[in-house]
Amino acid sequence: MSERDLACVTLDLENDWYFDADGYDHLTLEYIDDYIGVMRDLDVPVTVFAVGRTIERFPEVINRLDAELQSEFHLHSYQHDTSKSYDFREEIRQGKAAFENHFGVEPEGYRAPQGNIEPYEFEVLEEEGFRFDSSVFPSYRPGVYNNLGQPIEPYQPAQTDELLEVPIGVTTRTRIPTCQSYLKLLGRPYLRYLKRAALPAPLVVNTHLQDFYRTASHDRLDQPKRFIMKRNLDRSVDLFMRFVEQLRGRGYEFTQMSDIVVDHIDFAKLTYDESDETQTEPDTSVDEPGTDADTETEQVKIPEDRETTDG
């Protein structure tokens, strides 16, 4: 296994909060030029987890991301149905078909909507030919997941023989996700905290287009999610760019998910067994990140409602 500290920026490419009505469908795709420009300026590769229906409906966007960025693509379900009221294997097969019809190959990686993945679904993914999954937030989101007992580094789920789980990044001590939705919500105090907080390697940074760009879809959200998703939105790109440079300053090297998988596939000795899990609440007594005149928040706190865009 490499001794490098690797970081991977991932983009979940999906409809904006599942609004399918005329005039609200995939509005953030209007900002694809801006997004490509940001990633080029940063000279950072991106790993895209794309929803099957998005691939089918907007192949030209997929082609631009493929051609104009250092990018690779994996599957983010077929329809991004967060209700989980579907047959998982059939959902996966529909997604694989959409992916293969566009790219000519089957996807190697998967990410579940909202990071909500059940233990048996790891086994299904392996049976369907996936090499890795990157769904697990080793954190806590009421009503969606409680993964505080899960590893923060790549591991092999107990239900599988070879499938690798590459968890989404969190701060080691407090288990706050290294997601753009959290960086945007908590703002500069969190950015300063991340400058010295213990972080895992590899570090997976989760993003969505709606974390960066304001559209009419933001105004259709119910409260308090509307407030949360609009908070610091106008400075979100700046926060992200500063975070990337901050990670570089800490010695992280940016790469794609496939490189992380190759780097860890033979070293995932830790097998996680949910039956042995001990759930605990996160330690929120974080080191004070400091204050200054331009802070939006006096200290870093884990938002109690957790209504962020995970997945």
N, C-alpha and C positions, 0 to 999 in steps of 0.2 A: 504494500500500500504506500502511496506517495506521502512524503512528509510535508507537502505543500498544504497551506490553508486555502481551501477552495471555497468560492462563493458562486452561487448560481441565481440569476434573476429569472423568474418565471412569470409568464403572462397567461392568465386564464382568459381565453377569448370566448366570449359568450354574449347573449343578449343582456341588455342593461336591466337587471332585476326582473327579467322574464316578462317585460311589457311587450306584448305582441300586437297591440292595437295600431291602426294606421297612424303614422306620424310619430310613433314612439319606438319603433322596432330598430334595435341595433344603432341607436343614434350616435354612440361614441365612435363608430367607424368613420364618421365624418372627420375625425381628428387623426386619421392614420398618418397623414403627412407630418403632423407635429410630433407624433410618437416616434416615427422613424428618424426624424431629425434629432430628437433627444438621445436616442440610443446610439446614433452615429457620433454625436458630439462626445458622448461618454466613452465610445469605443468599447462597448460591453456586449457580449453575446447574449441572446435571449432564448429561453426554452419555452415554446408556446404549447399550452394544453388547450386544444380547440374542441369545442362542442361539435358533434357530428352535423347537426342541422346548420350550424354557422358555416361549416366547410361547404355544405351543399348549396347554401343560398348566396354566399359571398366568396366564391372561388378566386375572384380577382384580388381581394384583400389578402387572402392566404398566399397567393402568388407574389404579391408585392413584399410581404414580410419575408418570404422565402428568398426572393431575389435581392432585396436591398439591405438586409440585415444579416449578421452572423446568427443564424437561427436554426433550430431543429423543432420538430413537431411531434406531439403525442396526443392522446385522446383525453377529453374531459367530459365523458358520457356522450350519449346521443342527443338527448333533449334537455338536459339540465333540469330535471324534475326533482325538486327538493322534497317532495312529499314521499318519495320512495314507494309509491303505489304502483309499482311495475315489477315485472319479472326481471331480475338483475341480469341473468344470462342473456335474455333476449335484448335488453337494453345495450349490453356490451356488444352483441353481435351486430346490431343495427349501427352502432357507432363504428365498429371495425369496418363494416361494409362502406360507410360513407368515407372513412379515412382512406381505405384502399382504392376506392374509385377515383379519388383525387390524386393520391401520391403514388399509387402503383405498388405499395408495400403495406403490410399490416403494421399497426402501431406497436411499439415496444413498451411504452409507458402509459400509465393511467393516473388520473386524478379525479376523485369523487367530488360532486357538487357539495359545497360547504365543508369539505373534508370529512363528510359523514360516511364512514365506511364500516361495515359490519365484519366480524371475524370470518364468517363463512365466505364473504366476498373475495378475500385474498385467495382462497382456494380456487374459486371460479376464475379469477384473473389468470392464475397460473395455468389452469386447464385450457383457457382460451389463448394461451401462447404469449402472455405478457411477461416481460423480463423484470419489470420493476413497477412499483406504485409509489406515488408521492402525494398521499392524501392526508396523512395523520398530522394534525396539529397537537404537539405534546403539551397541551394547555387545557383550558376549561372554558366551555361556552354553554351556559344553561339551556337545557332543552335540546341541544344538538350533540355535544360530546363532553366527556370528562376523561381526558387522556393524561392526567397529571402523573400517572404511574408508568407512562410509556417512555422508552428511550428517546434521547434527543439526537442520537447519531444513527447512521444506517444500520439496519438489523434485518434478520430474516424472521417473518411472522411464524408462529408455531404451526399454523395450518398448512404451511408450504414446504416444498423440498428445495426450491431454488429462488423463488421470488424474493427480491430485495425491496424493503420499504425504506424510502429516503424521506424522513420527516421534514416538514416545513420548519424553518428556523424559529427558535425562541431564545430569549435571554436565559442563560443557564440557571440563575438563581430564582428569578421571579416568574419565569415561564410566560413572558409577554411576547407574542408573535412578532417576528421581524417581517411584518406585512406592511405594504403601503397604506392600507386602511388604518392601521394603528399609528403609523408615523404621522399621517395626516391628522388624525384625531387628537393625538397627544402633543404634536407640534415640536417646537424647539427644545422644550425640556427633555422629551424622550430622545431627540437627536443627540443632545449632550450626554444623556445617560448612556446611550449606545456607544459613545466614544470610548468609554472605559468599562462597560459592563462585560462580564464573562459571556462569550458566545461560542457555540459549537463550531466544529469544522468537520465536514463541509457545512456551509450556511446557505439555506435555501430562502430566498427573498421572494415573497408572493405578491403579485400585483394584478390589477385589472385596469382596463382603460377608464372605467368610471371612477377609479381612484384619482385620476389625473384631470379629467376634463368634464366640465359642467354641461349638461344638456337639459332639455325639458323633462326628461325622465326623473331627474332629482326632485322636481316639484311634485311629482305624483306619489312620492313615498309618504307613508304615514309617519307621524311623530311617535317616538323620538328619533326614528331612523333617519328622517329627512334632515334634522339638525346635525346628527352625527356624520352623515355622508357629505354634507355641505361644509362642515367645519374645516377651515384652513384649505379649502379646495383651490383657491386662487394661488396659493403658494405651494401646492403639493408637488409640482414638478421640481421646484427649487429644493424642497426638502429631500426629495429622492436623489437629485444630483449630488447634493452635499453628503448624503448618506453613502452613496457609492464611493465618492472620493475619500470619505472617512474610513471606509473598509479598506480601500487601497492603502491608506496611510497606516493601517494596522497590519498590513502584510498579506491581506487576502488577494488571491488571484482569481479573476472571474473566468468562468468556463461554462460549458453546457452540461445538462443533466447526464447525457450519455457518458461523458468523461468521469463523472462522479461514480456512476454505476460500474464502469470498468475498473475504477480505482478501488472499489469496495466489495465487488461481488464475491471475491474469494476470501474476504476477511470479515464477513458478517457472521461472526461466531456467536453473537448474542441472539438467542432465540427468545422472543417475548411470548409469554403464555398469559392470556387475559384471566385465566382462572386463578392465577397467583397474584393478581393485581391488588395493590393497596393504594386507594385513592386518598390523596391529601389535598388540602387547600394550598394555593401558592403562597409563598412568602412575599408579602407586599411591602415589607419594610426595606425598600430599596435605598441604596446610597443616595443622598441628596445630590442631584445633578447640578445644583447651583442655580442662581437666579440672576436675571439682569432686566433692564428696563423694557425689553421687547418681548418678554415671555408671555405666551397666551395662558399658561397654566403654572401655578406656583410649584407643583411637584408632580412627579410621574405617578399616576394611579391606574390600576386596571379598571376600565369602565364596567360598572356592575351589570349593565344590560347586555353587553357584548354584541350589540347590533352592528357589527362590522361586516365587511364583505367577504369573509373567509370563504373562498371557493366559488 
